[in-house]
């Protein structure tokens, strides 16, 4: 597979972001036990996406880099001071929406041989955005996450 330094940096950053995201949702599950199932599904979406991306990295990521991401997640969760599901949705939604736009822009610049990887990465963020929108509207968005997990899990096994 041919890849540029820029695309490898993008994929590495994406991978590490997923590691950080998984840790964030797992830590939030401790803060919001009433939504533990949702938060574990969100963490699983991040974990599966990281596993998918790892197949396209040219070299393995160090355990130190992954540990640093988990430590950053812990600092972020502590700083967020989330005390309710509504507060989490309000705080996370703009972050996810901005990420969707950023990832769509990156797709346009993706090397042809990696375009499907960039698209898959964007798709995961769109699922998160759609889930958050449904939850904010008072609707259950869990099925979106379940569908994503069912589709991606076989590709990462």
C-alpha positions, -999 to 999 in steps of 0.1 A, spaced: 0 0 0 13 34 -9 8 62 16 22 97 21 36 110 53 6 133 56 -19 104 53 1 84 78 0 113 102 -37 117 97 -43 80 103 -21 80 134 -39 110 148 -72 94 140 -62 62 157 -50 80 188 -81 101 189 -102 69 190 -81 55 218 -87 88 237 -124 87 228 -128 51 240 -112 60 273 -133 91 277 -166 72 273 -155 45 297 -146 71 323 -179 89 317 -197 56 324 -184 58 359 -197 94 363 -231 86 347 -239 51 358 -276 56 347 -263 57 311 -236 31 314 -250 10 285 -250 40 261 -215 50 272 -201 15 268 -216 13 233 -200 47 225 -167 34 238 -171 3 217 -177 24 186 -144 41 193 -126 9 200 -137 -8 168 -128 23 148 -94 23 163 -90 -14 155 -100 -7 119 -76 22 116 -47 2 131 -47 -21 100 -36 9 79 -8 22 101 26 15 87 41 9 121 26 -1 155 17 26 180 37 25 212 20 16 245 34 48 259 15 69 232 -17 50 239 -12 54 277 -7 92 271 -41 93 253 -58 75 281 -42 100 306 -54 129 284 -89 114 285 -89 113 322 -78 149 325 -105 159 299 -133 140 318 -122 156 351 -122 191 335 -156 185 319 -173 180 353 -202 163 336 -231 157 360 -259 147 337 -267 131 304 -281 164 291 -248 182 300 -228 155 282 -249 157 251 -246 195 251 -209 194 256 -200 166 231 -223 175 202 -204 205 190 -171 186 192 -185 158 171 -202 181 146 -169 200 141 -151 166 137 -175 155 110 -167 186 89 -130 182 95 -131 145 84 -152 153 53 -126 179 43 -98 153 48 -116 128 26 -113 152 -3 -75 152 1 -71 115 8 -48 95 -14 -69 74 -37 -57 41 -22 -68 52 13 -100 70 4 -121 41 17 -103 43 50 -109 80 53 -146 75 44 -150 48 70 -135 71 96 -159 99 87 -188 75 87 -181 65 123 -182 102 133 -215 107 114 -230 78 133 -219 95 166 -234 128 154 -267 112 144 -268 93 177 -263 125 197 -290 144 177 -315 116 183 -307 116 220 -310 154 222 -344 151 206 -354 127 233 -353 97 210 -333 65 216 -303 65 193 -289 32 205 -299 13 174 -276 34 153 -246 25 175 -257 -12 175 -258 -12 137 -224 4 134 -209 -22 158 -225 -51 139 -211 -38 106 -176 -30 118 -169 -58 142 -165 -85 116 -140 -63 97 -118 -59 128 -118 -96 139 
